Amino acid sequence: MDLVFLGGVRGVGCRCVSNRHQTVSPQPLLVCHPEQSIKEMARKLIETPTSLVAIMEHSGGEIKGIVTLHDLLRAETSLLE
């Protein structure tokens, strides 16, 4: 999933596109804030076609990190072991 930078982060590629040669518009960047729970993040990921969430500060809009769907699946698996 590529981040699209056009004077700042504008969106991300969508996991629903199977043909790399297909031109699509980027999906809006999914944003969570550091105080939000992992459960909230997971819910947002399930409801959108993107596979990553940008963790962004309220003030200044600086991206502090990125959590992918894969990251959440690995965390869930490790909790079940």
N, C-alpha and C positions, 0 to 999 in steps of 0.2 A: 504494500500500500504506500504509494508515494504521497508525500506532502507537497502541496502546490504553493510555491512562494511567488507572489506578485505584489511586491511592496509590503510583504508580511505574509503570514500563513493565511491562506484563503480557503483551503479545503483538503480533502484526502481522496485517494482513489477508493473505489468501491469493491468489496469482495464478491459482488454479484456478477462482475464482468469476467467472462471466461476467455474471450478472444482478445489477446494483447494488441491486435491491430485495429480494434474497434475504438473509435473516438467517443469519449463520454465526458460530460461535465463533471467536475469534482463535486463530491458531497460536502456539505458544510462540516467544518471541523467540530468534532464532538469534544466538549470541554467539561471537565470537572475541577473542583477546587480541593485543595489539600485537606480540608476538614470534612469532606464528603466520605461516606463509608464505601467500602469495597462492594457491598451489596448494591448501593445506588449506582456505582460505576458499571457493574455487571448488568443491571437492568437497562441502563442506557445503551450499552453495547448490543444487547439482545434486540432492542427496538429500532436499531439503525443498520443500514447495510455496510457501514464501515467496520473495521476491525481494530481500531485503536482509539484511545482517549488521551487527549492532551491534559496534563495537570497544570493548571494555570492559576497564578496569584490573582486575587481580586484587583489589587492596586497595581497599575503598570502593565498588566496583561502579559507578564513574562512567563514563558513556558518553563516549568520546573522539571518536567519529566513526561514520559509517554508510557502508557500501560496498554499492552496489546491483548487481544482476545487470548492469544497463546499464553501470555503471562498469567492471566486469570485461570486458565485451565490447568496450568502447571501447579499453581498455588492450591487449587481445589484438590487436585490429585494428591499432593503432598499431605494435605490435611486428612485425607481418607486412609492413608497408609499407617 
